[in-house]
Amino acid sequence: MKENRISRRTPFEYGDDRARDLLKVFKREFEICDCLGMIDVLKIVVNCPSERFWVSEERALRVVSSMYRRPLPPTCNRLKREMFEEIKRRSERLLDVYPDWPLSRRVYYVVGRPAPKFYLSVSSAHTILTEYQRKCKKEQMQRLQHLIRVAS
């Protein structure tokens, strides 16, 4: 008999912000490339600059710190590897400008700055967008139902 397992994963704290950023870029690119389909536009979108690196500061610090002791495992997702290497590279460049800043402050600074791309696969971006749109529609329906109840 299979036991019920509790997931150790926590919801991504910046999930809605990332989805809004992704949707904003998607709408902009869709208007420009109106003859392309959704997947073709998403291929462009995932490589567009993003508002920030979509990883928590704590996670980025743990990974970048460990990268000084050992390389990322070969099983690490290619896009995540690329993202963490870029964060590490940028935090090392900050050392020239702010030599007194500890690694944590440099990583936190870098993560909150614009990223060169979203570091998402097309399928992940598609999932994030569709779930976010579904969530927005559900919230809109709940607000509408609340207004109807209040009005009657």
N, CA, C and O atoms as a GROMACS GRO file, in nm:
protein
  608
    1MET      N    1   0.083  -0.118   0.000
    1MET     CA    2   0.000   0.000   0.000
    1MET      C    3   0.088   0.125   0.000
    1MET      O    4   0.186   0.133   0.074
    2LYS      N    5   0.053   0.221  -0.081
    2LYS     CA    6   0.132   0.342  -0.096
    2LYS      C    7   0.098   0.442   0.014
    2LYS      O    8  -0.019   0.470   0.040
    3GLU      N    9   0.201   0.495   0.078
    3GLU     CA   10   0.179   0.595   0.183
    3GLU      C   11   0.160   0.731   0.118
    3GLU      O   12   0.212   0.760   0.011
    4ASN      N   13   0.082   0.814   0.187
    4ASN     CA   14   0.068   0.952   0.141
    4ASN      C   15   0.195   1.027   0.176
    4ASN      O   16   0.236   1.031   0.292
    5ARG      N   17   0.255   1.086   0.078
    5ARG     CA   18   0.378   1.160   0.101
    5ARG      C   19   0.349   1.309   0.103
    5ARG      O   20   0.268   1.360   0.025
    6ILE      N   21   0.415   1.375   0.192
    6ILE     CA   22   0.402   1.520   0.201
    6ILE      C   23   0.516   1.581   0.123
    6ILE      O   24   0.633   1.550   0.146
    7SER      N   25   0.482   1.668   0.032
    7SER     CA   26   0.585   1.733  -0.048
    7SER      C   27   0.666   1.828   0.037
    7SER      O   28   0.610   1.903   0.117
    8ARG      N   29   0.795   1.825   0.020
    8ARG     CA   30   0.884   1.916   0.093
    8ARG      C   31   0.901   2.048   0.019
    8ARG      O   32   0.964   2.141   0.069
    9ARG      N   33   0.846   2.054  -0.099
    9ARG     CA   34   0.860   2.176  -0.179
    9ARG      C   35   0.765   2.282  -0.126
    9ARG      O   36   0.649   2.253  -0.094
   10THR      N   37   0.815   2.402  -0.119
   10THR     CA   38   0.731   2.514  -0.078
   10THR      C   39   0.695   2.594  -0.201
   10THR      O   40   0.769   2.592  -0.300
   11PRO      N   41   0.584   2.665  -0.196
   11PRO     CA   42   0.550   2.746  -0.313
   11PRO      C   43   0.656   2.855  -0.337
   11PRO      O   44   0.712   2.910  -0.242
   12PHE      N   45   0.681   2.882  -0.461
   12PHE     CA   46   0.781   2.982  -0.497
   12PHE      C   47   0.728   3.119  -0.459
   12PHE      O   48   0.623   3.162  -0.507
   13GLU      N   49   0.801   3.188  -0.371
   13GLU     CA   50   0.753   3.314  -0.316
   13GLU      C   51   0.735   3.425  -0.419
   13GLU      O   52   0.658   3.518  -0.398
   14TYR      N   53   0.806   3.415  -0.530
   14TYR     CA   54   0.794   3.518  -0.634
   14TYR      C   55   0.714   3.468  -0.754
   14TYR      O   56   0.724   3.524  -0.863
   15GLY      N   57   0.636   3.363  -0.736
   15GLY     CA   58   0.563   3.301  -0.846
   15GLY      C   59   0.473   3.397  -0.922
   15GLY      O   60   0.476   3.401  -1.045
   16ASP      N   61   0.392   3.474  -0.848
   16ASP     CA   62   0.301   3.568  -0.915
   16ASP      C   63   0.378   3.680  -0.985
   16ASP      O   64   0.341   3.723  -1.094
   17ASP      N   65   0.484   3.728  -0.921
   17ASP     CA   66   0.565   3.834  -0.983
   17ASP      C   67   0.629   3.784  -1.112
   17ASP      O   68   0.631   3.855  -1.212
   18ARG      N   69   0.682   3.662  -1.107
   18ARG     CA   70   0.744   3.604  -1.227
   18ARG      C   71   0.639   3.587  -1.336
   18ARG      O   72   0.665   3.617  -1.453
   19ALA      N   73   0.520   3.539  -1.300
   19ALA     CA   74   0.414   3.519  -1.398
   19ALA      C   75   0.370   3.651  -1.460
   19ALA      O   76   0.346   3.659  -1.580
   20ARG      N   77   0.360   3.756  -1.377
   20ARG     CA   78   0.323   3.888  -1.431
   20ARG      C   79   0.430   3.940  -1.527
   20ARG      O   80   0.398   3.995  -1.633
   21ASP      N   81   0.556   3.923  -1.490
   21ASP     CA   82   0.666   3.966  -1.577
   21ASP      C   83   0.663   3.888  -1.709
   21ASP      O   84   0.678   3.946  -1.816
   22LEU      N   85   0.644   3.758  -1.698
   22LEU     CA   86   0.637   3.673  -1.817
   22LEU      C   87   0.520   3.712  -1.906
   22LEU      O   88   0.534   3.719  -2.028
   23LEU      N   89   0.404   3.738  -1.846
   23LEU     CA   90   0.285   3.777  -1.921
   23LEU      C   91   0.305   3.912  -1.990
   23LEU      O   92   0.264   3.931  -2.105
   24LYS      N   93   0.368   4.006  -1.919
   24LYS     CA   94   0.395   4.139  -1.977
   24LYS      C   95   0.483   4.126  -2.101
   24LYS      O   96   0.455   4.186  -2.205
   25VAL      N   97   0.590   4.048  -2.090
   25VAL     CA   98   0.680   4.028  -2.204
   25VAL      C   99   0.610   3.951  -2.315
   25VAL      O  100   0.627   3.981  -2.433
   26PHE      N  101   0.529   3.851  -2.277
   26PHE     CA  102   0.456   3.772  -2.377
   26PHE      C  103   0.362   3.863  -2.457
   26PHE      O  104   0.360   3.856  -2.580
   27LYS      N  105   0.285   3.948  -2.389
   27LYS     CA  106   0.192   4.038  -2.459
   27LYS      C  107   0.266   4.132  -2.553
   27LYS      O  108   0.223   4.156  -2.665
   28ARG      N  109   0.380   4.186  -2.505
   28ARG     CA  110   0.459   4.277  -2.589
   28ARG      C  111   0.510   4.205  -2.714
   28ARG      O  112   0.499   4.257  -2.825
   29GLU      N  113   0.566   4.087  -2.695
   29GLU     CA  114   0.621   4.011  -2.809
   29GLU      C  115   0.511   3.960  -2.901
   29GLU      O  116   0.530   3.952  -3.023
   30PHE      N  117   0.397   3.923  -2.845
   30PHE     CA  118   0.286   3.873  -2.926
   30PHE      C  119   0.235   3.982  -3.020
   30PHE      O  120   0.199   3.954  -3.134
   31GLU      N  121   0.232   4.107  -2.970
   31GLU     CA  122   0.188   4.219  -3.054
   31GLU      C  123   0.287   4.243  -3.168
   31GLU      O  124   0.247   4.273  -3.281
   32ILE      N  125   0.414   4.230  -3.139
   32ILE     CA  126   0.518   4.251  -3.241
   32ILE      C  127   0.515   4.138  -3.344
   32ILE      O  128   0.526   4.163  -3.464
   33CYS      N  129   0.501   4.014  -3.296
   33CYS     CA  130   0.506   3.896  -3.383
   33CYS      C  131   0.366   3.837  -3.399
   33CYS      O  132   0.346   3.718  -3.373
   34ASP      N  133   0.271   3.917  -3.442
   34ASP     CA  134   0.132   3.872  -3.444
   34ASP      C  135   0.104   3.757  -3.540
   34ASP      O  136  -0.003   3.696  -3.533
   35CYS      N  137   0.197   3.726  -3.628
   35CYS     CA  138   0.172   3.617  -3.721
   35CYS      C  139   0.221   3.482  -3.667
   35CYS      O  140   0.195   3.378  -3.727
   36LEU      N  141   0.290   3.484  -3.554
   36LEU     CA  142   0.342   3.360  -3.496
   36LEU      C  143   0.243   3.300  -3.397
   36LEU      O  144   0.158   3.370  -3.343
   37GLY      N  145   0.256   3.169  -3.374
   37GLY     CA  146   0.172   3.102  -3.275
   37GLY      C  147   0.228   3.121  -3.135
   37GLY      O  148   0.337   3.176  -3.117
   38MET      N  149   0.153   3.074  -3.036
   38MET     CA  150   0.190   3.094  -2.896
   38MET      C  151   0.327   3.032  -2.864
   38MET      O  152   0.408   3.096  -2.798
   39ILE      N  153   0.352   2.911  -2.908
   39ILE     CA  154   0.478   2.843  -2.878
   39ILE      C  155   0.595   2.917  -2.941
   39ILE      O  156   0.701   2.929  -2.879
   40ASP      N  157   0.578   2.966  -3.064
   40ASP     CA  158   0.684   3.041  -3.130
   40ASP      C  159   0.716   3.170  -3.053
   40ASP      O  160   0.832   3.208  -3.039
   41VAL      N  161   0.612   3.235  -3.004
   41VAL     CA  162   0.631   3.358  -2.926
   41VAL      C  163   0.699   3.324  -2.794
   41VAL      O  164   0.787   3.398  -2.748
   42LEU      N  165   0.659   3.214  -2.731
   42LEU     CA  166   0.722   3.173  -2.605
   42LEU      C  167   0.870   3.143  -2.622
   42LEU      O  168   0.950   3.168  -2.532
   43LYS      N  169   0.908   3.090  -2.737
   43LYS     CA  170   1.050   3.065  -2.765
   43LYS      C  171   1.129   3.195  -2.762
   43LYS      O  172   1.245   3.198  -2.720
   44ILE      N  173   1.066   3.302  -2.807
   44ILE     CA  174   1.130   3.434  -2.805
   44ILE      C  175   1.128   3.490  -2.663
   44ILE      O  176   1.228   3.543  -2.615
   45VAL      N  177   1.013   3.477  -2.596
   45VAL     CA  178   0.993   3.535  -2.464
   45VAL      C  179   1.092   3.481  -2.360
   45VAL      O  180   1.149   3.559  -2.284
   46VAL      N  181   1.114   3.350  -2.357
   46VAL     CA  182   1.203   3.293  -2.255
   46VAL      C  183   1.346   3.344  -2.268
   46VAL      O  184   1.424   3.336  -2.173
   47ASN      N  185   1.381   3.397  -2.385
   47ASN     CA  186   1.516   3.452  -2.405
   47ASN      C  187   1.520   3.604  -2.396
   47ASN      O  188   1.625   3.664  -2.419
   48CYS      N  189   1.407   3.666  -2.362
   48CYS     CA  190   1.403   3.811  -2.343
   48CYS      C  191   1.452   3.845  -2.202
   48CYS      O  192   1.442   3.763  -2.111
   49PRO      N  193   1.505   3.966  -2.184
   49PRO     CA  194   1.546   4.008  -2.050
   49PRO      C  195   1.428   4.006  -1.952
   49PRO      O  196   1.313   4.031  -1.989
   50SER      N  197   1.460   3.976  -1.828
   50SER     CA  198   1.360   3.967  -1.722
   50SER      C  199   1.387   4.073  -1.616
   50SER      O  200   1.497   4.127  -1.607
   51GLU      N  201   1.284   4.103  -1.535
   51GLU     CA  202   1.297   4.206  -1.431
   51GLU      C  203   1.406   4.172  -1.330
   51GLU      O  204   1.472   4.262  -1.278
   52ARG      N  205   1.425   4.043  -1.304
   52ARG     CA  206   1.520   3.997  -1.203
   52ARG      C  207   1.551   3.850  -1.227
   52ARG      O  208   1.494   3.789  -1.317
   53PHE      N  209   1.639   3.794  -1.149
   53PHE     CA  210   1.662   3.650  -1.153
   53PHE      C  211   1.552   3.588  -1.069
   53PHE      O  212   1.538   3.621  -0.951
   54TRP      N  213   1.476   3.498  -1.127
   54TRP     CA  214   1.361   3.440  -1.057
   54TRP      C  215   1.403   3.320  -0.973
   54TRP      O  216   1.372   3.205  -1.004
   55VAL      N  217   1.474   3.352  -0.866
   55VAL     CA  218   1.517   3.256  -0.766
   55VAL      C  219   1.520   3.334  -0.635
   55VAL      O  220   1.548   3.454  -0.635
   56SER      N  221   1.493   3.269  -0.524
   56SER     CA  222   1.499   3.342  -0.398
   56SER      C  223   1.644   3.374  -0.365
   56SER      O  224   1.735   3.303  -0.406
   57GLU      N  225   1.663   3.481  -0.293
   57GLU     CA  226   1.797   3.524  -0.256
   57GLU      C  227   1.868   3.416  -0.175
   57GLU      O  228   1.987   3.391  -0.194
   58GLU      N  229   1.794   3.352  -0.085
   58GLU     CA  230   1.852   3.248   0.000
   58GLU      C  231   1.899   3.128  -0.081
   58GLU      O  232   2.009   3.077  -0.059
   59ARG      N  233   1.816   3.085  -0.175
   59ARG     CA  234   1.853   2.971  -0.259
   59ARG      C  235   1.975   3.005  -0.345
   59ARG      O  236   2.067   2.925  -0.357
   60ALA      N  237   1.975   3.123  -0.403
   60ALA     CA  238   2.088   3.165  -0.486
   60ALA      C  239   2.216   3.166  -0.404
   60ALA      O  240   2.321   3.122  -0.450
   61LEU      N  241   2.208   3.218  -0.281
   61LEU     CA  242   2.326   3.223  -0.195
   61LEU      C  243   2.376   3.082  -0.162
   61LEU      O  244   2.496   3.056  -0.167
   62ARG      N  245   2.285   2.990  -0.130
   62ARG     CA  246   2.325   2.852  -0.098
   62ARG      C  247   2.396   2.788  -0.218
   62ARG      O  248   2.500   2.725  -0.202
   63VAL      N  249   2.338   2.805  -0.336
   63VAL     CA  250   2.395   2.740  -0.455
   63VAL      C  251   2.528   2.805  -0.493
   63VAL      O  252   2.626   2.734  -0.518
   64VAL      N  253   2.533   2.938  -0.499
   64VAL     CA  254   2.657   3.006  -0.538
   64VAL      C  255   2.768   2.977  -0.437
   64VAL      O  256   2.882   2.954  -0.475
   65SER      N  257   2.734   2.978  -0.310
   65SER     CA  258   2.832   2.948  -0.206
   65SER      C  259   2.889   2.807  -0.223
   65SER      O  260   3.009   2.785  -0.210
   66SER      N  261   2.801   2.712  -0.254
   66SER     CA  262   2.846   2.574  -0.273
   66SER      C  263   2.931   2.560  -0.400
   66SER      O  264   3.015   2.471  -0.409
   67MET      N  265   2.908   2.648  -0.498
   67MET     CA  266   2.985   2.642  -0.623
   67MET      C  267   3.133   2.675  -0.599
   67MET      O  268   3.218   2.637  -0.680
   68TYR      N  269   3.165   2.743  -0.490
   68TYR     CA  270   3.305   2.771  -0.458
   68TYR      C  271   3.374   2.647  -0.401
   68TYR      O  272   3.496   2.636  -0.407
   69ARG      N  273   3.296   2.555  -0.346
   69ARG     CA  274   3.352   2.432  -0.288
   69ARG      C  275   3.355   2.317  -0.387
   69ARG      O  276   3.447   2.235  -0.386
   70ARG      N  277   3.252   2.310  -0.471
   70ARG     CA  278   3.242   2.200  -0.567
   70ARG      C  279   3.155   2.244  -0.685
   70ARG      O  280   3.070   2.332  -0.670
   71PRO      N  281   3.176   2.185  -0.801
   71PRO     CA  282   3.094   2.224  -0.917
   71PRO      C  283   2.950   2.173  -0.901
   71PRO      O  284   2.923   2.082  -0.823
   72LEU      N  285   2.862   2.233  -0.975
   72LEU     CA  286   2.722   2.186  -0.975
   72LEU      C  287   2.719   2.044  -1.029
   72LEU      O  288   2.799   2.009  -1.116
   73PRO      N  289   2.629   1.961  -0.978
   73PRO     CA  290   2.624   1.823  -1.027
   73PRO      C  291   2.586   1.818  -1.175
   73PRO      O  292   2.515   1.906  -1.224
   74PRO      N  293   2.634   1.717  -1.245
   74PRO     CA  294   2.604   1.708  -1.389
   74PRO      C  295   2.454   1.690  -1.417
   74PRO      O  296   2.409   1.715  -1.529
   75THR      N  297   2.378   1.649  -1.316
   75THR     CA  298   2.234   1.631  -1.335
   75THR      C  299   2.157   1.762  -1.322
   75THR      O  300   2.035   1.766  -1.345
   76CYS      N  301   2.226   1.869  -1.287
   76CYS     CA  302   2.161   1.999  -1.270
   76CYS      C  303   2.101   2.045  -1.403
   76CYS      O  304   2.164   2.034  -1.509
   77ASN      N  305   1.980   2.096  -1.397
   77ASN     CA  306   1.911   2.149  -1.514
   77ASN      C  307   1.999   2.251  -1.585
   77ASN      O  308   2.057   2.339  -1.521
   78ARG      N  309   2.010   2.240  -1.717
   78ARG     CA  310   2.098   2.326  -1.797
   78ARG      C  311   2.068   2.475  -1.775
   78ARG      O  312   2.160   2.555  -1.761
   79LEU      N  313   1.941   2.512  -1.773
   79LEU     CA  314   1.904   2.653  -1.758
   79LEU      C  315   1.933   2.703  -1.616
   79LEU      O  316   1.976   2.817  -1.598
   80LYS      N  317   1.909   2.618  -1.517
   80LYS     CA  318   1.940   2.658  -1.379
   80LYS      C  319   2.091   2.674  -1.362
   80LYS      O  320   2.138   2.768  -1.298
   81ARG      N  321   2.165   2.582  -1.421
   81ARG     CA  322   2.312   2.591  -1.415
   81ARG      C  323   2.358   2.723  -1.475
   81ARG      O  324   2.441   2.794  -1.417
   82GLU      N  325   2.304   2.756  -1.591
   82GLU     CA  326   2.338   2.880  -1.660
   82GLU      C  327   2.305   3.002  -1.573
   82GLU      O  328   2.383   3.096  -1.565
   83MET      N  329   2.188   2.998  -1.508
   83MET     CA  330   2.145   3.109  -1.423
   83MET      C  331   2.239   3.126  -1.303
   83MET      O  332   2.284   3.237  -1.274
   84PHE      N  333   2.269   3.016  -1.234
   84PHE     CA  334   2.355   3.026  -1.116
   84PHE      C  335   2.498   3.066  -1.154
   84PHE      O  336   2.564   3.138  -1.079
   85GLU      N  337   2.545   3.022  -1.269
   85GLU     CA  338   2.678   3.063  -1.314
   85GLU      C  339   2.680   3.213  -1.344
   85GLU      O  340   2.779   3.280  -1.317
   86GLU      N  341   2.572   3.265  -1.402
   86GLU     CA  342   2.562   3.409  -1.430
   86GLU      C  343   2.556   3.488  -1.299
   86GLU      O  344   2.620   3.593  -1.287
   87ILE      N  345   2.481   3.440  -1.201
   87ILE     CA  346   2.474   3.508  -1.071
   87ILE      C  347   2.612   3.509  -1.006
   87ILE      O  348   2.655   3.611  -0.952
   88LYS      N  349   2.681   3.397  -1.011
   88LYS     CA  350   2.817   3.388  -0.953
   88LYS      C  351   2.912   3.483  -1.025
   88LYS      O  352   2.989   3.555  -0.961
   89ARG      N  353   2.907   3.483  -1.158
   89ARG     CA  354   2.993   3.570  -1.238
   89ARG      C  355   2.970   3.718  -1.202
   89ARG      O  356   3.065   3.794  -1.183
   90ARG      N  357   2.843   3.757  -1.194
   90ARG     CA  358   2.812   3.897  -1.162
   90ARG      C  359   2.852   3.933  -1.020
   90ARG      O  360   2.900   4.044  -0.994
   91SER      N  361   2.833   3.839  -0.927
   91SER     CA  362   2.870   3.869  -0.788
   91SER      C  363   3.022   3.880  -0.775
   91SER      O  364   3.071   3.957  -0.692
   92GLU      N  365   3.098   3.806  -0.855
   92GLU     CA  366   3.243   3.818  -0.853
   92GLU      C  367   3.288   3.952  -0.911
   92GLU      O  368   3.385   4.011  -0.864
   93ARG      N  369   3.216   4.000  -1.013
   93ARG     CA  370   3.250   4.131  -1.071
   93ARG      C  371   3.224   4.244  -0.970
   93ARG      O  372   3.294   4.345  -0.969
   94LEU      N  373   3.123   4.225  -0.884
   94LEU     CA  374   3.093   4.325  -0.782
   94LEU      C  375   3.205   4.337  -0.679
   94LEU      O  376   3.221   4.441  -0.614
   95LEU      N  377   3.281   4.232  -0.665
   95LEU     CA  378   3.391   4.232  -0.569
   95LEU      C  379   3.493   4.340  -0.603
   95LEU      O  380   3.556   4.396  -0.512
   96ASP      N  381   3.510   4.371  -0.731
   96ASP     CA  382   3.601   4.478  -0.772
   96ASP      C  383   3.551   4.615  -0.729
   96ASP      O  384   3.629   4.702  -0.692
   97VAL      N  385   3.419   4.633  -0.734
   97VAL     CA  386   3.359   4.762  -0.701
   97VAL      C  387   3.338   4.776  -0.550
   97VAL      O  388   3.360   4.882  -0.493
   98TYR      N  389   3.293   4.668  -0.487
   98TYR     CA  390   3.264   4.669  -0.343
   98TYR      C  391   3.342   4.557  -0.273
   98TYR      O  392   3.285   4.454  -0.237
   99PRO      N  393   3.472   4.576  -0.253
   99PRO     CA  394   3.553   4.469  -0.195
   99PRO      C  395   3.515   4.432  -0.051
   99PRO      O  396   3.548   4.323  -0.004
  100ASP      N  397   3.448   4.522   0.018
  100ASP     CA  398   3.409   4.494   0.156
  100ASP      C  399   3.274   4.421   0.168
  100ASP      O  400   3.236   4.381   0.278
  101TRP      N  401   3.203   4.405   0.058
  101TRP     CA  402   3.074   4.336   0.063
  101TRP      C  403   3.096   4.184   0.075
  101TRP      O  404   3.176   4.128   0.001
  102PRO      N  405   3.026   4.120   0.168
  102PRO     CA  406   3.035   3.974   0.175
  102PRO      C  407   2.959   3.910   0.057
  102PRO      O  408   2.881   3.976  -0.011
  103LEU      N  409   2.983   3.784   0.037
  103LEU     CA  410   2.917   3.711  -0.073
  103LEU      C  411   2.765   3.724  -0.065
  103LEU      O  412   2.699   3.744  -0.167
  104SER      N  413   2.710   3.714   0.054
  104SER     CA  414   2.564   3.720   0.069
  104SER      C  415   2.507   3.851   0.015
  104SER      O  416   2.406   3.851  -0.056
  105ARG      N  417   2.572   3.961   0.049
  105ARG     CA  418   2.521   4.091   0.003
  105ARG      C  419   2.534   4.103  -0.149
  105ARG      O  420   2.444   4.156  -0.215
  106ARG      N  421   2.645   4.054  -0.203
  106ARG     CA  422   2.664   4.061  -0.348
  106ARG      C  423   2.561   3.976  -0.422
  106ARG      O  424   2.504   4.020  -0.522
  107VAL      N  425   2.536   3.855  -0.374
  107VAL     CA  426   2.438   3.766  -0.438
  107VAL      C  427   2.298   3.827  -0.427
  107VAL      O  428   2.224   3.828  -0.526
  108TYR      N  429   2.262   3.878  -0.310
  108TYR     CA  430   2.130   3.940  -0.293
  108TYR      C  431   2.114   4.058  -0.389
  108TYR      O  432   2.008   4.077  -0.447
  109TYR      N  433   2.220   4.135  -0.406
  109TYR     CA  434   2.218   4.250  -0.496
  109TYR      C  435   2.195   4.204  -0.641
  109TYR      O  436   2.111   4.258  -0.712
  110VAL      N  437   2.270   4.103  -0.682
  110VAL     CA  438   2.264   4.053  -0.820
  110VAL      C  439   2.126   3.994  -0.850
  110VAL      O  440   2.068   4.021  -0.956
  111VAL      N  441   2.074   3.915  -0.759
  111VAL     CA  442   1.945   3.847  -0.782
  111VAL      C  443   1.832   3.947  -0.804
  111VAL      O  444   1.741   3.921  -0.882
  112GLY      N  445   1.838   4.060  -0.736
  112GLY     CA  446   1.732   4.160  -0.749
  112GLY      C  447   1.744   4.249  -0.871
  112GLY      O  448   1.657   4.333  -0.894
  113ARG      N  449   1.849   4.234  -0.948
  113ARG     CA  450   1.870   4.316  -1.067
  113ARG      C  451   1.820   4.244  -1.193
  113ARG      O  452   1.800   4.122  -1.190
  114PRO      N  453   1.800   4.319  -1.302
  114PRO     CA  454   1.752   4.255  -1.426
  114PRO      C  455   1.841   4.140  -1.471
  114PRO      O  456   1.964   4.145  -1.462
  115ALA      N  457   1.775   4.036  -1.520
  115ALA     CA  458   1.844   3.917  -1.570
  115ALA      C  459   1.843   3.920  -1.723
  115ALA      O  460   1.754   3.979  -1.783
  116PRO      N  461   1.942   3.857  -1.786
  116PRO     CA  462   1.948   3.858  -1.932
  116PRO      C  463   1.837   3.777  -1.998
  116PRO      O  464   1.804   3.800  -2.115
  117LYS      N  465   1.779   3.684  -1.925
  117LYS     CA  466   1.666   3.607  -1.977
  117LYS      C  467   1.592   3.543  -1.861
  117LYS      O  468   1.631   3.559  -1.746
  118PHE      N  469   1.484   3.471  -1.891
  118PHE     CA  470   1.401   3.411  -1.786
  118PHE      C  471   1.458   3.280  -1.731
  118PHE      O  472   1.420   3.239  -1.622
  119TYR      N  473   1.546   3.215  -1.804
  119TYR     CA  474   1.601   3.085  -1.764
  119TYR      C  475   1.489   2.983  -1.742
  119TYR      O  476   1.489   2.910  -1.643
  120LEU      N  477   1.395   2.980  -1.835
  120LEU     CA  478   1.282   2.885  -1.832
  120LEU      C  479   1.276   2.812  -1.966
  120LEU      O  480   1.311   2.867  -2.070
  121SER      N  481   1.230   2.688  -1.961
  121SER     CA  482   1.202   2.617  -2.085
  121SER      C  483   1.070   2.670  -2.140
  121SER      O  484   0.992   2.732  -2.068
  122VAL      N  485   1.047   2.646  -2.266
  122VAL     CA  486   0.923   2.690  -2.329
  122VAL      C  487   0.803   2.624  -2.260
  122VAL      O  488   0.701   2.689  -2.236
  123SER      N  489   0.815   2.496  -2.229
  123SER     CA  490   0.703   2.426  -2.165
  123SER      C  491   0.677   2.480  -2.024
  123SER      O  492   0.561   2.491  -1.984
  124SER      N  493   0.782   2.514  -1.950
  124SER     CA  494   0.763   2.572  -1.816
  124SER      C  495   0.696   2.709  -1.826
  124SER      O  496   0.606   2.741  -1.748
  125ALA      N  497   0.741   2.789  -1.921
  125ALA     CA  498   0.680   2.921  -1.940
  125ALA      C  499   0.533   2.907  -1.977
  125ALA      O  500   0.449   2.982  -1.927
  126HIS      N  501   0.501   2.813  -2.063
  126HIS     CA  502   0.362   2.789  -2.104
  126HIS      C  503   0.279   2.750  -1.982
  126HIS      O  504   0.168   2.801  -1.964
  127THR      N  505   0.330   2.660  -1.899
  127THR     CA  506   0.259   2.616  -1.779
  127THR      C  507   0.237   2.732  -1.682
  127THR      O  508   0.128   2.749  -1.629
  128ILE      N  509   0.340   2.811  -1.660
  128ILE     CA  510   0.330   2.925  -1.569
  128ILE      C  511   0.224   3.023  -1.618
  128ILE      O  512   0.141   3.070  -1.539
  129LEU      N  513   0.226   3.054  -1.747
  129LEU     CA  514   0.128   3.148  -1.802
  129LEU      C  515  -0.014   3.095  -1.794
  129LEU      O  516  -0.105   3.169  -1.755
  130THR      N  517  -0.035   2.970  -1.831
  130THR     CA  518  -0.172   2.917  -1.829
  130THR      C  519  -0.225   2.907  -1.686
  130THR      O  520  -0.342   2.935  -1.662
  131GLU      N  521  -0.140   2.866  -1.591
  131GLU     CA  522  -0.184   2.859  -1.451
  131GLU      C  523  -0.214   2.997  -1.396
  131GLU      O  524  -0.311   3.015  -1.322
  132TYR      N  525  -0.133   3.094  -1.431
  132TYR     CA  526  -0.155   3.231  -1.384
  132TYR      C  527  -0.284   3.288  -1.442
  132TYR      O  528  -0.360   3.353  -1.371
  133GLN      N  529  -0.308   3.265  -1.570
  133GLN     CA  530  -0.431   3.314  -1.632
  133GLN      C  531  -0.553   3.246  -1.569
  133GLN      O  532  -0.655   3.311  -1.545
  134ARG      N  533  -0.543   3.117  -1.542
  134ARG     CA  534  -0.651   3.044  -1.477
  134ARG      C  535  -0.678   3.101  -1.337
  134ARG      O  536  -0.793   3.120  -1.298
  135LYS      N  537  -0.572   3.130  -1.264
  135LYS     CA  538  -0.584   3.186  -1.129
  135LYS      C  539  -0.650   3.324  -1.135
  135LYS      O  540  -0.736   3.355  -1.053
  136CYS      N  541  -0.608   3.407  -1.230
  136CYS     CA  542  -0.666   3.541  -1.244
  136CYS      C  543  -0.814   3.534  -1.277
  136CYS      O  544  -0.894   3.611  -1.223
  137LYS      N  545  -0.851   3.442  -1.367
  137LYS     CA  546  -0.993   3.427  -1.403
  137LYS      C  547  -1.075   3.380  -1.283
  137LYS      O  548  -1.186   3.428  -1.261
  138LYS      N  549  -1.020   3.288  -1.205
  138LYS     CA  550  -1.090   3.238  -1.086
  138LYS      C  551  -1.110   3.351  -0.985
  138LYS      O  552  -1.219   3.364  -0.928
  139GLU      N  553  -1.006   3.430  -0.962
  139GLU     CA  554  -1.018   3.543  -0.868
  139GLU      C  555  -1.119   3.645  -0.919
  139GLU      O  556  -1.194   3.703  -0.841
  140GLN      N  557  -1.120   3.668  -1.050
  140GLN     CA  558  -1.214   3.762  -1.109
  140GLN      C  559  -1.359   3.712  -1.091
  140GLN      O  560  -1.448   3.791  -1.060
  141MET      N  561  -1.380   3.583  -1.110
  141MET     CA  562  -1.513   3.525  -1.090
  141MET      C  563  -1.556   3.536  -0.944
  141MET      O  564  -1.672   3.564  -0.915
  142GLN      N  565  -1.463   3.513  -0.852
  142GLN     CA  566  -1.496   3.522  -0.709
  142GLN      C  567  -1.533   3.665  -0.671
  142GLN      O  568  -1.626   3.686  -0.594
  143ARG      N  569  -1.461   3.763  -0.726
  143ARG     CA  570  -1.494   3.904  -0.698
  143ARG      C  571  -1.632   3.938  -0.755
  143ARG      O  572  -1.711   4.008  -0.692
  144LEU      N  573  -1.659   3.889  -0.876
  144LEU     CA  574  -1.787   3.914  -0.939
  144LEU      C  575  -1.900   3.851  -0.858
  144LEU      O  576  -2.003   3.915  -0.837
  145GLN      N  577  -1.883   3.729  -0.813
  145GLN     CA  578  -1.985   3.662  -0.731
  145GLN      C  579  -2.006   3.735  -0.600
  145GLN      O  580  -2.118   3.744  -0.551
  146HIS      N  581  -1.898   3.788  -0.542
  146HIS     CA  582  -1.909   3.863  -0.418
  146HIS      C  583  -1.990   3.991  -0.442
  146HIS      O  584  -2.076   4.027  -0.362
  147LEU      N  585  -1.961   4.060  -0.553
  147LEU     CA  586  -2.036   4.182  -0.585
  147LEU      C  587  -2.183   4.152  -0.606
  147LEU      O  588  -2.269   4.231  -0.565
  148ILE      N  589  -2.214   4.041  -0.670
  148ILE     CA  590  -2.355   4.003  -0.693
  148ILE      C  591  -2.424   3.977  -0.559
  148ILE      O  592  -2.538   4.020  -0.539
  149ARG      N  593  -2.354   3.907  -0.467
  149ARG     CA  594  -2.413   3.880  -0.335
  149ARG      C  595  -2.437   4.007  -0.258
  149ARG      O  596  -2.540   4.023  -0.193
  150VAL      N  597  -2.341   4.100  -0.264
  150VAL     CA  598  -2.352   4.227  -0.191
  150VAL      C  599  -2.465   4.311  -0.251
  150VAL      O  600  -2.538   4.377  -0.177
  151ALA      N  601  -2.479   4.309  -0.383
  151ALA     CA  602  -2.580   4.392  -0.449
  151ALA      C  603  -2.721   4.338  -0.427
  151ALA      O  604  -2.818   4.414  -0.432
  152SER      N  605  -2.734   4.208  -0.404
  152SER     CA  606  -2.871   4.153  -0.390
  152SER      C  607  -2.919   4.148  -0.247
  152SER      O  608  -3.031   4.105  -0.221
   0.00000   0.00000   0.00000
